[in-house]
Amino acid sequence: MAKNKEHMQRYLRFSTMGLEMGILVLGGLFAGQYLDERYGTQPYWLLGCLLFGLVAAFRSLWRGLRALQAEMNREQQEQKQQSREQ
């Protein structure tokens, strides 16, 4: 039962990564459009905010994948430890 819960948490983490990436990119897009319309500087704010959103999205993805890899390495270490004890 605990193993299924761990797998479900891992899948949920992946789904939230995708959702977070979409929100960051769309947030940059809409913020850039708003600022361009407000200040009449098309397309500079749009490009800047979109680039910021993309960088933030990939940084978030990178952090999430690193955390997932650390968790998987920790599980492998525990499995090796258990197999040595038996």
C-alpha positions in Angstrom: 0.0 0.0 0.0 2.8 2.4 0.9 4.5 1.7 -2.4 1.4 2.6 -4.4 1.1 5.9 -2.5 4.7 6.7 -3.3 4.1 6.0 -7.0 1.0 8.2 -7.0 2.9 11.1 -5.3 5.6 10.8 -8.0 3.0 10.9 -10.8 1.3 13.9 -9.2 4.6 15.7 -9.0 5.1 15.2 -12.7 1.6 16.5 -13.5 2.1 19.6 -11.3 5.4 20.3 -13.1 3.6 20.5 -16.4 0.9 22.7 -15.0 3.4 25.0 -13.4 5.3 25.4 -16.7 2.1 26.3 -18.5 1.1 28.8 -15.9 4.5 30.5 -15.9 4.7 30.8 -19.7 1.1 32.0 -20.1 1.6 34.4 -17.2 4.6 35.9 -18.9 2.7 36.1 -22.2 -0.3 37.9 -20.7 1.8 40.2 -18.5 3.8 41.2 -21.6 0.7 41.9 -23.6 -0.8 44.0 -20.9 2.4 46.0 -20.4 2.8 46.5 -24.1 -0.7 47.8 -24.5 -0.4 50.0 -21.5 2.9 51.6 -22.5 2.7 51.2 -26.3 6.0 49.4 -26.5 5.1 46.5 -28.7 6.7 43.8 -28.7 9.4 44.5 -26.1 7.5 43.8 -22.9 5.9 40.8 -24.5 9.2 39.3 -25.5 10.9 40.1 -22.2 8.1 38.7 -20.1 7.7 35.7 -22.3 11.4 35.0 -22.0 11.2 35.4 -18.3 8.3 33.0 -18.1 10.2 30.4 -20.2 13.3 30.7 -18.0 11.3 30.4 -14.9 9.4 27.4 -16.3 12.6 25.5 -17.2 14.2 26.4 -13.9 11.2 24.9 -12.1 11.4 21.8 -14.3 15.1 21.5 -13.6 14.6 21.8 -9.8 11.8 19.2 -9.9 13.8 16.7 -11.9 16.8 17.1 -9.6 14.6 16.5 -6.6 13.0 13.4 -8.2 16.5 12.1 -9.1 17.7 12.6 -5.5 14.6 10.7 -4.3 15.2 7.8 -6.7 18.9 7.7 -5.7 17.9 7.6 -2.0 15.5 4.7 -2.7 18.2 2.8 -4.6 20.6 3.3 -1.6 17.9 1.9 0.7 17.3 -1.1 -1.5 21.0 -1.9 -1.6 21.2 -1.5 2.2 18.3 -3.9 2.6 19.8 -6.5 0.2 23.1 -6.4 2.1 21.3 -7.0 5.4 19.5 -10.1 4.1 
